[in-house]
Amino acid sequence: MADDEKGSHNMTKAVDDLNLNGDSANGDENGQEHELTDDPDDDDVSPEEFEALNSQMDQLNSALDVLEEQNDIIHAKLMDLLESNRAARKEFKEEQEKTALQKEEKK
């Protein structure tokens, strides 16, 4: 359970970091708003904007990596639970059959 809490904390931290850094990287700190245009000639992106976008992409990638790791852990735990459930059902069925045979032998 401690690993679950640690992983959950890492995922929450990654998402929180992304949210905090994403707010400051919008270019609004200078009172400037950037409009998206469809003009292909308007592709000039300042190095600062490019670096901010690159940083956001790295943070998104990190958050997705954490989510993927959590998904893998959950999947592994579900597979263990399924196998355990199958073994318990098999054991229960064998006990029922054994009990039924013992009852028939007493008759």
C-alpha positions in Angstrom: 0.0 0.0 0.0 2.9 2.4 0.6 3.9 2.0 -3.0 0.4 2.9 -4.1 0.5 6.1 -2.0 4.0 6.9 -3.2 3.0 6.4 -6.8 -0.2 8.4 -6.4 1.8 11.2 -4.7 4.3 11.2 -7.6 1.4 11.4 -10.2 -0.3 14.2 -8.3 3.0 16.1 -8.0 3.7 15.7 -11.7 0.3 17.0 -12.6 0.5 19.9 -10.1 3.9 20.9 -11.4 2.5 20.8 -14.9 -0.4 23.1 -13.9 1.8 25.5 -12.1 4.4 25.7 -14.8 1.8 25.8 -17.5 0.2 28.9 -16.1 3.5 30.9 -16.1 4.5 29.8 -19.6 1.5 31.3 -21.4 3.2 34.6 -22.0 0.5 36.4 -19.9 3.0 37.6 -17.3 3.9 40.5 -19.5 0.3 41.4 -20.2 0.6 39.9 -23.7 -1.8 37.5 -25.1 -0.8 35.4 -28.1 -3.5 34.7 -30.6 -3.5 31.5 -32.7 -3.7 32.2 -36.3 -4.0 30.0 -39.4 -1.4 32.1 -41.3 1.4 29.7 -42.2 3.8 32.7 -42.6 3.2 33.5 -38.9 5.3 30.7 -37.6 7.8 32.9 -35.8 8.2 31.5 -32.3 10.6 33.2 -30.0 13.3 31.0 -28.4 11.6 31.7 -25.0 8.2 30.5 -26.2 9.8 27.5 -27.8 11.7 26.6 -24.6 8.5 27.1 -22.6 6.6 24.7 -25.0 9.4 22.3 -24.9 9.4 22.3 -21.1 5.6 21.8 -21.0 6.0 18.8 -23.4 8.6 17.3 -21.1 6.3 17.8 -18.1 3.4 16.2 -20.0 5.7 13.3 -21.0 6.7 12.8 -17.4 3.1 12.9 -16.2 2.1 10.4 -18.9 5.0 8.2 -17.8 3.8 8.2 -14.2 0.2 7.4 -15.4 1.5 4.5 -17.5 3.5 3.2 -14.6 0.4 3.4 -12.4 -1.6 1.6 -15.1 1.0 -1.2 -15.3 1.0 -1.6 -11.5 -2.8 -1.7 -11.4 -2.8 -4.3 -14.3 -0.3 -6.5 -12.5 -2.4 -6.4 -9.2 -5.5 -7.2 -11.1 -3.9 -10.2 -12.8 -2.7 -11.4 -9.4 -6.2 -11.0 -8.0 -7.7 -12.9 -10.9 -5.2 -15.7 -10.5 -5.9 -15.9 -6.8 -9.6 -15.9 -7.4 -9.3 -18.7 -9.9 -7.2 -20.8 -7.4 -9.7 -20.2 -4.6 -12.6 -21.2 -6.9 -10.8 -24.3 -8.0 -10.1 -25.2 -4.4 -13.7 -24.6 -3.3 -15.0 -26.7 -6.2 -12.7 -29.6 -5.2 -13.8 -29.4 -1.6 -17.4 -29.4 -2.7 -16.8 -32.5 -4.9 -14.9 -34.2 -2.0 -17.8 -33.5 0.4 -20.4 -34.8 -2.1 -18.4 -38.0 -2.6 -18.1 -38.5 1.2 -21.9 -38.0 1.6 -22.6 -40.6 -1.1 -20.2 -43.1 0.5 -22.1 -42.8 3.8 -25.4 -43.7 2.1 
